[in-house]
Amino acid sequence: TAGQLLLKMESIAKQKLKKAELEFLIGMAIFASGIAITFLPLSMPANRLTYIVAGCAILIGGLKFIKGLYNKSRFKKITRNFTKENP
């Protein structure tokens, strides 16, 4: 029935919201790690590979962070609509 379909869609949206929140946190952690790796070698000599790894971590972490933030807001709106329609 339509009610069961709505409940299933709501549960899927909540699962995707949790996944987006996790992706958001992972992206933030990777981004912060990249920043830390960039400034850590200032106290000791570092080779180019260190900066390449740090740059990639900043880039990938930033993209994951933005994607997680976008999906989090998107699925939060969807779940909010479900709770408005089904009190």
C-alpha positions in Angstrom: 0.0 0.0 0.0 0.9 3.7 -0.2 1.5 3.9 3.6 4.0 1.0 3.5 5.8 2.6 0.5 6.1 5.9 2.4 7.5 4.2 5.4 10.1 2.3 3.3 11.1 5.5 1.5 11.4 7.3 4.9 13.7 4.5 6.3 15.8 4.7 3.1 16.1 8.5 3.5 17.2 8.1 7.1 19.8 5.5 6.2 21.2 7.8 3.5 21.2 10.7 6.0 23.3 8.7 8.4 25.6 7.7 5.5 26.0 11.3 4.5 26.8 12.4 8.1 29.5 9.7 8.2 30.9 10.8 4.9 30.9 14.4 6.1 32.9 13.5 9.2 35.3 11.3 7.3 35.9 14.1 4.8 36.6 16.5 7.6 39.0 14.1 9.2 40.9 13.5 5.9 41.0 17.2 5.2 42.4 18.0 8.7 45.0 15.2 8.3 46.1 16.7 5.1 46.5 20.1 6.7 48.4 18.6 9.6 50.7 16.6 7.3 51.4 19.9 5.4 52.5 21.8 8.4 54.1 19.0 10.3 57.3 18.8 8.1 58.1 22.4 8.9 59.9 21.2 12.0 61.8 18.5 10.1 63.1 18.0 6.6 60.5 16.6 4.2 60.5 15.3 0.6 58.2 16.2 -2.2 56.2 13.0 -1.7 55.0 14.3 1.7 53.6 17.4 0.1 51.9 15.4 -2.7 50.3 13.1 -0.2 49.2 16.1 1.9 47.8 17.9 -1.1 45.8 14.8 -2.2 44.4 14.4 1.3 43.3 18.0 1.4 41.7 17.7 -2.0 40.0 14.4 -1.5 39.0 15.3 2.1 37.5 18.7 0.9 35.5 17.0 -1.9 34.2 14.3 0.5 33.3 17.0 3.1 31.4 19.1 0.5 29.6 16.0 -0.9 28.7 14.8 2.6 27.4 18.3 3.5 25.3 18.5 0.4 23.8 15.1 0.9 23.3 15.7 4.6 21.2 18.8 3.9 19.4 17.1 1.1 18.3 14.1 3.1 17.6 16.2 6.1 15.0 18.1 4.1 13.5 14.9 2.8 13.2 13.3 6.3 11.7 16.6 7.6 9.1 16.5 4.9 8.2 12.9 5.9 7.7 13.9 9.5 5.5 16.9 8.5 3.3 14.7 6.4 3.1 11.8 8.9 2.7 13.2 12.5 
